[in-house]
Structures are given as C-alpha cells and as structure tokens.
Amino acid sequence: MAGPTPDKKPATVTAEGSLLTTVRHLWGYMWPAGRNDLKLRVILAIGALLVSKVATTFIPFAYKGIIDGLGPAAGNPALLMGIAVPAILVVAYGIGNIVDAGFQQLRDILFSSVGQHAVRKLALETFQHMHRLSLRFHLARRTGGLSRVIERGTKGIESIVRFTMLNTAPTVVEFLIVGTIFLVYFGFTYVGVLVVTIVLYVWFTISASNWRIGIRRDMNSADTDANSKAIDSLLNFETVKYFGNEPMEAQRFDRSMAQYERAAIRIWTSLGFLNFGQAVIFYAGVVVIGVLSVQGVLVGKMTVGDFVLLNTFLMQIYRPLNFIGMVYREIRQGLTDIEEMFKLLDQEPEIVDKPGATALVVTGPVIRFENVKFSYDPDRAILKGMSFEVPAGKTTAIVGPTGAGKSTISRLLYRFYDVTEGRISIDGQDIRDVTQASLRAAIGMVPQDTVLFNDSIAYNIQYGRPGASMDEVKAAADHAQIGKFIASLPKGYDTPVGERGLKLSGGEKQRVAIARTILKGPPILILDEATSALDTKTEQDIQSSLDAVSANRTTLVIAHRLSTVINADEIIVLRDGVIAERGTHQMLLLRDGLYAQMWNRQREATEAEERARQAANDPEGFVKRGLPAAE
C-alpha cells in the first residue's frame, strides 16, 4: 500500500477512529514509499522485537526451574546435577533478560530513523500546505497558535507511529502466548481469571482515557491561546512600550496560563485516578490467581516453582498490559494533538491551478482588466466593473481615496484572489488559465510594508533570485542606491537585519526591497504604495530608484502620494470601486475634478510639513523675517 505523496494530504484521522483505522491512515509514514532502506529497518525492528518477546516468554520457565532445583536435593553435595541444573538456569535467566533488554534497545535504534522520517515528512507536507493556502486564510490566522498546533501535531505523529507499529500488535501476541501457557499448564480457571482481568483492565483504561481526552483538549486550547498572546505581544514589542501596557499584556498572558494551569492539574489528577484504578483491577486478578495457586501447592497439584512461574508471568504480563494502557492513552492524546493539524491539512486552498494549466508566456507584456468585479464579502462590492490596459513598457498609476479598491487590484493581479466577474489577462492569457508559479515569476512587487527575513542583508536581497552571485547582489544594491550604505557597515552584506527588518530604517528596508526586485528582474512591476510610509525627504531620495527600476518595464503603480506618479503615462483615479477619471497628470489637473482636489490637499499638507521642518531648524524665526538663519 503506497503512502501519501508530498502533494497529497493524508486522510483525516479523528479521535474516534479505531486503532486499525489509525494504522491505515498512517501506513505511508511507517512504510514510506520509495525508501527501501527504511522499510528494511522496519522489518529488522519487528524481528528484534519478536526475539525480545520470545526471550521474555522463556524467562519465567528458567525461574521456575531454579526454584524447583533448589528443593531438598540441592542440599546434598553428592548430587552434582542437582547443583548444576539450577546454576545453569540462573545463567539462562540472566542471559534471557539481557537478550530481552538488548533486542528492545536494538528495536528502538532501528526504528528511530523511521519515526523521525515520519515526523519530517508530515512537517514538510504541513509547511508546504500552509504556503498553498490562500491569502484569506493567512490574514485570519494566529501565528503563535498555528506554530503550536504544528509542533504538537508532529510530536503526536511520532508517538502514534512508534506505538502502533512496534508495541501494540506484539503485545497482543504476547497475551496470546501467555494465555496458551496458562491453558496448557494450569487449566481454564486460571485462563478465565486472566481474561477477565485483562478485559476489565482494558475497558477501564479506555473509558478513563476517553474522559481525559476532553481535559487534554482544554489544556491544548489554553496552551495555544497563551502561546498566541505571547508571540503577538513580542512581535508588537514597540507598541507595548509606546503605550506602557506591559502590565496589561502580562495579565492577558497570565489569564491564559491560569486556564492552562487548571487543565494541567486536572490532567495529573485524572492520571492518578487512572493509574490507581488500573492497579486495583490488576492486583485483584493477581490475588485471585495467587489464592488458586497457593491452594494448588498445598494439595500437591502444583510445585513451588509453578507458583513462582504463575506470579512471574503475571508480573511480566503487567508490563505490556500497563504498556497497552499507556499506548492507548498516548495514541488518544496523540490523536487529540494532531486533529488540529489535520484540520489545517483539510483546509482547501481558495486559489488553485486549473487542470492542465500552462506557463505564462510573456511577449509584451500587456496587462488588461476587462469589466472586473470583485468583493471580499458577497454583500460588499469592492470593484464594480473596472476596465483598463497597461501597455507594454509603460507606467500606469492607480490613485484614489482610502477604500477605493487600489490595493485590491494588485492582489487580483498576483492572483491572491480570483475575480468575481470579468477577466484579467497578460498578453491575452487569462491569468486563471496559467500556473500561479509562472504568473508570480513574471511580476515583481515593492510593497508599502516591507518585511524582511531575520537574516543578513545579502540573504534578503538574494531572496529575489536564489542562487544569484554576490556580484549580482551588489550590482542590484548599487542600482537601488543602497550599496554604499551596506559597504559602510562593519559586517557589510552579512549584517543581520533583525526580525521583520527592524534593525533598518524604513528607507533602508525599502531600498533592500527595491534591490531584491531588481535582482529578480521581472517584466512586470507593481509598486504598491511603496513610499507612503516614508517621510517626504526619504520618499524623494527613493523615487529615483523606483524610476530606474520601472524603466522599460510594464509598471502598475498604486499610490497614495500623488507626487510619485506625476510622470506616469496614465493615471487612473478610483472612487467607490469604479474609474472616476483617467489621463495624464496635467490633463487631470486641467479637468479640476477629484484628482485635482486630492493634489491640492496633498500639496497644502506638504507645504505645511516643510514650514514645520524649517521652523524646527530656525526656532528664532530669522528666515521668516528675511534675515540670515542663526548659526
């Protein structure tokens, strides 16, 4: 039976599934397709376990022989055989225990590669699936909670694979062997007591474990909530400091930890109840069999060695019997831990490639929006029938008030969402008919909020084209006008940027993003409010870099500051999801419409900002009075 492939998620396993169902779903992880080396390890591990069980079965007989051999004949020095046999059995007893322990450890060593491969394989599938899920899912997720779910799920898979593959079936075999020995040597009465004891033990274990599953879910939920709050608070460290809300953050975290504490106490309390109940049931069976065997010895039907044999088997069977209880608990708890991860794997991507989708062929490229309608929610339309074209090698700017639908256009072009109606095409190809990988390879993005990886500057620039040489990285940095700055740093291109790039200023981060896009070298460029988060001076410095990047590329500029789009070949003004105006900068100013109003407001704001800056540099007001500024 072939296991699941990396591009196909495994079937969902619910907490109510049977052990056999669990094994079937996870078979691909225990018997990995295409890995004969791991399959051989599985076979050898099972063989080692069976050798261990055989040795375990013969140990009590050696113990019985020792006890019987130490009877009255053992005190007669003339009877050398009476001395030699117990001595040999003692050695055999020791060897049997050594063989048992050795082959159990060999089993674990052999199977470690299989278990860790299963963890790695499922973790990779989950990671890949997270990247396949659509933007809508990721906008709603909680990073801390998601990482916790994946962490617990991969550990749960390791537990389930290990316990079901290496312990459950061999333990059942051991029970059958012991039951057969009881029947042959001691009769139906002893077998009956043994069966009743095992059945009651298993029934109690399953019932109590099912009860504890609900508590485990509560504990997992509290743990996920606490971890989410902690990561969210640390990611927003500066905001917490700005408002002095450390006590509030601590209280939020502590409330979640208090819920976790209560659930954890209930878990340990219920575990104590479970262990005590198991001990009562098992030792009640031991007492009954002990009384029967004592009576058998007193009436001469059994030897003292038989009494010891019975009790040795009972003590020996307690280990796998107790282990079965632990196996069931671990499997149920593992299923509880992985059920959230399997829910993630059950999430279907909103945007998928069509069957037979081909790669995008770029000749122009010419971008065309044809009567495009789109809404995030059915009751609120964002774009209401928009049509425009971005000619090859030209720059088209999209401007408009907040909420007009500007950034939605870039998300649709990147195919983070599909249009509700209409069509978006590149060189006549509907972007829904081409592969997402080829579409996104043809587009470069410089976003408003540049988030960098917590790595070096070189890594973040090279992210635009992995495998690019350092000479190419440096050339891209020079084109983005950040090369000299990087060279001035003590560690140069190896300088770490910090989490989300927080060790760099806003302008420096934007230049790294520009360099990254230059290195990618896409035929289509999107500048999504790339300078709106920067001050006017930094914006002016970076604008020349953006102009250089967009030269000879089909460029779509989504802008808030109109000063950045005055040289665009066409400016499209949006209002309430429709095109209100379109034309060049001068044409739109002459029209004296919405664009002209926006331009005048921003110009006044810029002039006020400049006056405030001059006042800060000239506190005595010399410039205002026509005098030379104070030195």
C-alpha positions in Angstrom: 0.0 0.0 0.0 1.6 3.3 -1.1 1.9 6.1 1.3 0.7 9.7 0.8 2.8 11.7 -1.5 4.1 15.2 -0.6 1.5 16.9 -2.8 -1.4 14.9 -1.4 -2.6 15.4 2.1 -3.3 12.3 4.2 -6.8 11.4 5.1 -8.2 13.0 8.3 -7.8 10.9 11.4 -10.4 11.7 14.1 -10.1 11.0 17.8 -12.9 8.4 17.5 -11.1 6.4 14.8 -10.1 2.8 15.7 -6.5 1.7 16.1 -6.7 -0.1 12.8 -8.0 3.0 11.1 -5.2 5.0 12.5 -2.6 2.5 11.3 -4.2 2.5 7.8 -4.1 6.3 7.6 -0.5 6.5 8.9 0.8 3.5 7.0 2.5 5.7 4.5 4.6 7.2 7.3 5.5 3.8 8.8 6.2 2.1 5.4 7.4 5.0 3.3 7.1 4.5 -0.4 10.4 4.7 -2.3 12.5 4.2 0.8 13.6 0.6 0.8 16.3 1.4 3.5 13.6 2.5 5.9 11.4 -0.5 5.1 14.3 -2.8 5.9 14.7 -1.0 9.2 11.0 -1.6 10.0 11.4 -5.3 9.2 14.6 -5.6 11.3 12.9 -3.7 14.2 9.9 -6.0 14.2 12.3 -9.0 14.1 14.3 -7.6 17.1 11.0 -7.1 19.0 9.8 -10.7 18.3 13.2 -12.1 19.5 12.7 -10.0 22.7 9.2 -11.4 23.2 10.5 -15.0 22.8 13.2 -14.4 25.3 10.6 -12.8 27.7 8.4 -15.9 27.4 11.2 -18.4 28.4 12.4 -16.3 31.4 9.6 -17.5 33.8 10.4 -21.1 33.0 14.0 -20.6 33.9 12.8 -19.0 37.1 10.6 -22.0 37.8 13.4 -24.4 37.2 15.7 -22.5 39.6 13.1 -22.7 42.4 12.3 -26.4 41.8 16.0 -27.2 41.6 16.6 -25.6 44.9 14.5 -28.2 46.7 15.7 -30.8 49.2 18.2 -32.3 46.6 20.1 -29.0 46.5 21.5 -29.6 50.0 23.2 -32.9 49.0 26.7 -32.2 47.7 26.9 -35.6 46.1 24.1 -34.7 43.7 26.2 -32.5 41.4 23.4 -32.4 38.8 21.1 -31.0 41.5 23.5 -28.2 41.9 24.5 -27.7 38.2 20.9 -27.5 36.8 19.8 -24.5 39.0 23.2 -22.8 38.3 22.7 -23.3 34.5 19.1 -22.0 34.8 20.3 -18.9 36.7 22.8 -18.2 33.9 20.0 -18.8 31.4 17.7 -16.5 33.4 20.3 -13.7 33.2 21.0 -14.3 29.5 17.3 -14.2 28.8 16.9 -10.8 30.5 20.0 -9.5 28.7 18.6 -10.7 25.3 15.2 -9.1 26.1 16.7 -5.8 27.0 19.3 -5.8 24.2 16.8 -6.5 21.4 14.3 -4.0 22.8 17.0 -1.3 22.5 18.0 -2.6 19.1 14.4 -2.2 18.1 14.4 1.5 19.2 17.7 2.2 17.4 16.5 0.6 14.2 13.1 2.4 14.2 14.4 5.8 15.2 15.1 6.7 11.5 11.6 5.6 10.6 9.9 7.7 13.3 12.0 10.8 12.6 11.4 10.4 8.9 7.7 10.3 9.5 7.9 13.5 11.6 9.9 15.3 9.0 7.7 14.1 6.1 4.5 15.3 7.8 6.0 18.5 9.0 7.1 19.2 5.4 3.7 18.4 4.0 2.1 20.7 6.5 4.6 23.5 5.8 4.0 23.2 2.0 0.3 23.1 2.6 0.4 26.3 4.6 2.1 28.0 1.6 -0.6 26.6 -0.7 -3.4 28.1 1.3 -4.7 31.4 0.1 -4.2 34.9 1.5 -7.7 34.9 3.0 -6.7 32.1 5.4 -3.4 33.7 6.4 -5.0 37.1 7.1 -7.2 35.4 9.7 -4.6 33.0 11.3 -2.8 33.4 14.6 0.9 32.8 14.0 1.6 31.7 17.6 -1.3 29.3 17.8 -0.5 27.9 14.3 3.1 27.1 15.2 1.9 25.4 18.4 -0.6 23.2 16.6 2.1 22.1 14.1 4.6 21.4 16.8 2.2 19.3 18.9 0.9 17.5 15.7 4.3 16.4 14.5 5.1 15.0 18.0 1.8 13.3 18.1 2.5 11.6 14.8 5.8 10.3 16.2 4.1 8.8 19.2 1.3 7.2 17.1 3.7 5.7 14.5 6.0 4.3 17.2 3.4 2.8 19.5 1.1 1.3 16.9 3.9 -0.1 14.8 6.2 -1.5 17.4 4.2 -2.2 20.5 0.5 -2.9 20.1 0.5 -6.0 17.8 3.5 -7.7 19.5 1.9 -7.1 22.9 -1.3 -8.8 21.7 0.8 -11.7 20.5 2.4 -11.9 24.0 -1.0 -12.1 25.6 -2.0 -15.0 23.3 1.2 -16.8 24.2 0.7 -16.4 27.9 -2.9 -17.4 27.6 -2.0 -20.5 25.8 0.7 -21.4 28.5 -1.9 -20.8 31.3 -4.4 -23.1 29.5 -1.9 -25.9 28.9 -0.2 -25.8 32.3 -2.9 -24.6 34.7 -6.4 -25.1 33.1 -9.4 -23.0 32.2 -9.9 -21.5 35.6 -6.6 -19.6 35.5 -7.2 -18.5 31.9 -10.7 -17.3 32.8 -9.4 -15.1 35.7 -6.6 -13.8 33.4 -9.1 -12.9 30.6 -11.5 -11.2 33.0 -8.6 -9.2 34.5 -7.3 -8.1 31.1 -10.8 -7.3 29.8 -11.7 -5.2 32.9 -8.3 -3.5 32.7 -8.6 -2.6 29.0 -12.2 -1.4 29.5 -11.4 0.8 32.4 -8.3 2.2 30.6 -10.3 3.1 27.5 -13.2 4.6 29.5 -10.9 6.7 31.7 -8.8 7.8 28.7 -11.8 8.9 26.8 -12.8 11.0 29.8 -9.3 12.5 29.9 -9.4 13.5 26.2 -11.8 16.4 26.9 -9.4 17.7 29.6 -6.5 17.3 27.1 -8.3 19.4 24.5 -9.0 22.1 27.1 -5.3 22.1 28.0 -4.2 22.3 24.4 -6.6 25.2 23.7 -5.3 27.1 26.7 -1.7 26.4 25.7 -2.4 27.6 22.1 -4.1 30.7 23.4 -1.2 31.6 25.8 1.4 31.0 23.1 -0.5 33.1 20.6 -0.7 36.0 23.1 2.9 35.7 24.0 4.1 35.8 20.3 1.7 38.5 19.4 2.9 40.7 22.3 6.6 40.1 21.5 6.1 40.9 17.8 4.5 44.2 18.8 7.1 44.9 21.4 7.5 48.6 20.4 3.7 49.2 20.5 3.5 47.7 24.0 6.3 50.1 25.1 4.7 53.1 23.4 1.5 52.8 25.5 3.2 51.4 28.6 0.9 48.4 28.6 3.3 45.7 29.9 1.0 45.0 32.9 -2.0 44.5 30.7 0.0 42.2 28.4 1.2 40.2 31.4 -2.4 39.9 32.7 -3.7 38.7 29.3 -0.9 36.1 29.2 -1.5 35.1 32.8 -5.2 34.6 32.3 -4.4 32.1 29.5 -1.8 30.4 31.6 -4.2 30.2 34.6 -6.6 28.2 32.3 -3.7 26.0 31.3 -2.7 25.5 34.9 -6.3 24.4 35.8 -6.4 22.0 32.9 -2.9 20.6 33.7 -3.9 20.0 37.3 -7.0 18.1 36.1 -4.8 16.1 33.7 -2.5 15.0 36.5 -5.4 14.3 38.9 -7.2 12.2 36.3 -3.9 10.3 35.5 -3.6 9.4 39.2 -7.2 8.1 39.2 -6.5 6.1 36.1 -3.2 4.6 37.4 -4.8 3.7 40.7 -7.9 2.1 39.0 -5.6 0.0 36.8 -3.6 -1.2 39.8 -6.7 -2.2 41.7 -8.1 -4.2 38.8 -4.8 -5.9 38.0 -3.8 -6.8 41.6 -7.3 -8.1 42.3 -6.7 -10.6 39.5 -3.2 -11.3 40.9 -4.8 -12.1 44.3 -7.4 -14.4 42.9 -4.8 -16.3 40.8 -2.4 -16.3 43.9 -5.1 -17.9 46.1 -5.8 -20.6 43.5 -2.1 -21.4 43.1 -1.4 -21.5 46.8 -4.3 -24.0 47.2 -2.8 -26.0 44.3 0.6 -26.2 46.0 -1.0 -27.2 49.4 -2.9 -30.1 47.8 0.1 -31.2 45.8 -1.2 -30.4 42.4 1.5 -27.7 41.8 5.1 -27.2 42.9 6.5 -24.1 44.5 8.2 -23.5 41.1 4.7 -23.5 39.5 3.6 -20.9 42.0 6.6 -18.8 41.1 6.0 -19.4 37.4 2.4 -18.1 37.6 3.4 -15.0 39.6 6.4 -14.3 37.3 4.1 -14.5 34.3 1.6 -12.2 36.0 4.4 -9.6 36.9 5.8 -10.0 33.4 2.5 -9.5 31.7 1.8 -6.5 33.8 4.5 -4.6 31.9 2.9 -5.0 28.4 -0.6 -4.7 30.0 0.3 -1.5 31.6 2.0 -0.5 28.4 -1.2 -1.2 26.4 -2.9 1.3 28.7 -0.1 3.8 28.1 -0.2 3.1 24.3 -3.9 3.8 24.2 -3.5 6.9 26.2 -0.6 8.1 24.0 -2.5 7.3 20.8 -5.6 9.1 22.0 -3.6 12.0 23.2 -1.6 12.0 20.0 -4.8 12.0 18.0 -6.0 14.9 20.1 -2.8 16.7 19.4 -2.8 16.1 15.6 -6.5 16.6 15.0 -6.0 20.4 14.7 -3.1 19.8 12.3 -5.2 17.5 10.2 -7.9 20.3 10.2 -5.2 22.5 8.7 -4.5 19.9 6.1 -8.2 19.6 5.4 -8.3 23.4 4.5 -8.7 23.6 0.8 -6.7 26.4 -1.0 -9.0 29.0 -2.4 -6.9 29.6 -5.4 -5.6 26.5 -7.3 -4.2 25.9 -10.8 -6.6 24.6 -13.3 -6.0 21.1 -14.6 -3.6 21.3 -17.5 -2.7 25.0 -16.7 0.2 26.1 -18.8 3.1 28.5 -18.0 2.6 32.2 -18.7 4.2 33.3 -22.0 5.4 36.9 -21.8 5.8 38.8 -25.1 4.9 42.4 -24.2 3.8 42.3 -21.5 0.4 44.0 -21.8 -1.9 43.9 -18.8 -5.6 44.2 -19.4 -8.5 44.4 -16.9 -11.8 43.7 -18.6 -15.0 44.6 -16.7 -13.5 43.3 -13.5 -15.8 42.9 -10.5 -14.7 41.7 -7.1 -15.9 41.5 -3.5 -14.3 40.1 -0.4 -17.8 39.5 1.1 -20.9 39.0 -1.1 -22.7 41.9 0.5 -19.9 44.5 -0.1 -18.6 45.1 -3.6 -15.0 46.4 -3.9 -14.5 46.7 -7.7 -17.6 47.4 -9.8 -16.8 46.7 -13.4 -13.4 48.0 -14.0 -11.7 48.1 -17.4 -8.2 49.5 -18.3 -5.0 48.5 -20.0 -1.3 48.9 -19.1 0.6 48.9 -22.4 3.9 47.1 -22.7 6.8 49.1 -21.2 4.5 51.8 -19.9 3.6 53.0 -16.4 0.0 53.2 -15.2 -0.8 54.7 -11.8 -3.8 53.8 -9.7 -4.8 56.5 -7.2 -7.9 57.4 -5.2 -9.2 57.8 -1.7 -8.8 55.2 1.0 -11.1 52.2 0.4 -11.5 52.9 -3.3 -10.0 49.4 -4.1 -6.4 50.3 -5.1 -4.5 47.5 -3.3 -7.2 45.0 -4.3 -6.0 45.4 -7.9 -2.5 44.3 -7.1 -3.9 41.3 -5.1 -6.0 40.3 -8.1 -3.1 40.6 -10.5 -1.0 38.4 -8.2 -3.9 36.1 -8.1 -4.2 36.1 -4.3 -7.9 36.2 -5.1 -9.9 35.4 -8.3 -12.2 38.0 -9.8 -15.9 37.6 -9.1 -16.7 38.6 -12.7 -14.7 39.8 -15.7 -11.2 38.9 -16.8 -7.6 39.8 -16.1 -5.1 38.9 -18.9 -1.4 39.3 -19.6 -0.6 39.3 -23.3 -4.1 37.9 -24.0 -3.8 35.0 -21.5 -6.3 34.8 -18.7 -4.3 34.6 -15.5 -6.7 31.9 -14.3 -5.6 29.7 -17.1 -1.8 29.8 -16.3 0.1 28.4 -13.4 0.4 30.6 -10.3 4.2 29.9 -10.2 4.8 31.3 -13.7 2.4 34.2 -13.1 4.2 35.3 -10.0 7.6 34.7 -11.5 6.8 37.4 -14.1 5.8 40.0 -11.5 7.9 42.0 -9.1 6.5 43.7 -6.1 7.7 46.6 -3.9 5.1 46.8 -1.2 4.3 49.5 1.3 5.2 47.5 4.3 8.5 45.8 3.6 9.0 42.8 5.9 12.5 41.3 5.8 13.6 37.9 6.9 15.6 37.7 10.2 18.8 37.1 8.3 21.6 39.0 6.6 21.1 41.9 4.1 22.7 39.7 1.4 20.1 36.9 2.1 17.2 39.3 1.8 18.4 40.8 -1.5 19.3 37.4 -2.9 15.8 36.2 -2.0 14.7 37.9 -5.3 16.7 35.3 -7.2 18.1 32.5 -5.0 21.4 31.3 -6.4 22.4 34.7 -7.7 26.1 35.5 -7.3 27.4 38.1 -4.8 28.5 40.3 -7.7 24.9 40.3 -8.9 23.6 41.1 -5.4 26.0 44.0 -5.1 25.0 45.3 -8.5 21.3 45.2 -7.5 22.1 47.1 -4.3 24.0 49.7 -6.2 21.1 50.2 -8.6 18.8 50.6 -5.6 21.3 53.2 -4.2 21.9 51.3 -1.0 25.3 49.7 -1.9 27.4 52.4 -0.3 25.4 52.2 2.9 25.8 48.5 3.1 29.6 48.8 2.4 29.9 51.2 5.3 28.5 48.7 7.8 31.0 46.7 9.9 29.7 43.4 8.6 28.7 44.7 5.2 26.3 42.4 3.4 26.5 39.9 6.3 24.8 42.4 8.6 21.7 40.9 10.2 18.6 42.9 9.7 16.7 41.6 12.8 13.2 40.2 13.0 11.0 41.8 10.3 14.0 44.0 9.4 13.6 46.2 12.5 17.3 47.0 12.7 17.0 49.0 9.5 15.2 52.3 9.0 12.1 52.5 6.8 14.0 53.9 3.9 16.7 51.3 4.2 14.2 48.5 4.2 12.5 49.9 1.1 15.8 50.1 -0.7 16.6 46.5 0.2 13.1 45.6 -1.2 13.9 47.5 -4.4 17.3 45.7 -4.7 15.5 42.4 -4.3 13.1 43.2 -7.1 15.9 44.5 -9.3 17.7 41.2 -8.8 14.5 39.2 -9.7 14.4 41.2 -13.0 10.6 40.7 -13.7 9.0 42.1 -16.9 6.0 43.4 -14.8 6.5 45.6 -11.8 3.9 46.5 -9.1 4.7 49.4 -6.8 2.0 49.1 -4.1 2.2 52.4 -2.2 5.9 51.8 -1.9 6.8 55.2 -0.4 3.6 56.1 1.5 5.0 55.0 4.9 8.1 57.2 4.4 8.7 60.9 5.1 8.8 63.3 2.2 12.7 63.6 2.2 13.2 59.8 2.2 10.4 59.4 -0.4 12.2 61.9 -2.8 15.5 60.0 -2.3 13.9 56.6 -3.1 11.8 57.8 -6.0 14.8 58.0 -8.3 15.5 54.3 -7.5 11.9 53.4 -8.3 12.0 55.3 -11.6 15.2 53.4 -12.5 13.5 50.0 -11.7 10.4 50.7 -13.7 12.2 51.9 -16.8 11.3 49.8 -19.8 9.0 47.6 -17.6 5.3 47.3 -17.7 4.6 49.0 -14.4 1.5 49.4 -12.3 1.9 52.0 -9.5 -0.6 52.0 -6.7 0.0 55.3 -5.0 -1.2 57.4 -2.1 1.1 60.3 -2.6 0.4 61.8 -6.0 3.8 63.4 -6.3 5.2 59.9 -7.0 3.0 59.4 -10.1 3.2 62.7 -12.0 5.4 61.1 -14.7 3.1 58.1 -15.2 1.9 57.5 -18.8 -1.6 57.3 -17.5 -3.2 57.9 -14.1 -6.4 56.2 -13.2 -8.5 57.7 -10.4 -10.7 55.3 -8.5 -13.7 56.2 -6.4 -16.0 53.6 -4.8 -14.7 50.8 -6.9 -15.1 52.5 -10.3 -12.9 54.6 -12.5 -13.8 58.3 -11.9 -11.1 59.9 -14.0 -8.2 58.9 -16.2 -5.4 60.8 -18.1 -2.0 62.3 -17.6 -1.1 64.5 -14.6 -1.6 67.7 -16.5 -4.8 66.6 -18.1 -6.3 65.7 -14.8 -5.3 69.0 -13.1 -6.9 70.9 -16.0 -10.1 68.9 -15.5 -10.3 70.2 -11.9 -12.0 67.1 -10.7 -11.3 64.5 -7.9 -7.7 64.2 -8.8 -7.1 68.0 -8.7 -8.8 68.1 -5.3 -6.5 65.4 -4.0 -3.5 67.1 -5.5 -4.3 70.4 -3.9 -4.9 68.9 -0.4 -1.6 66.9 -0.6 0.3 70.0 -1.8 -1.0 72.0 1.1 -0.1 69.2 3.5 3.5 69.1 2.0 3.9 72.8 2.3 2.8 72.7 5.9 5.2 69.9 6.6 8.0 71.9 5.0 7.2 75.0 7.1 7.2 72.9 10.3 10.6 71.5 9.3 12.0 75.0 8.7 10.6 76.2 12.0 12.3 73.3 13.8 15.6 74.3 12.2 15.0 78.1 12.7 13.5 78.5 16.2 14.3 82.2 16.4 12.4 82.9 13.2 15.2 84.6 11.3 14.2 83.1 7.9 10.6 84.3 8.4 11.7 87.8 9.0 14.0 87.8 5.9 17.2 87.6 8.0 20.0 85.1 7.7 19.4 82.0 9.8 21.2 81.8 13.1 24.4 79.9 13.0 
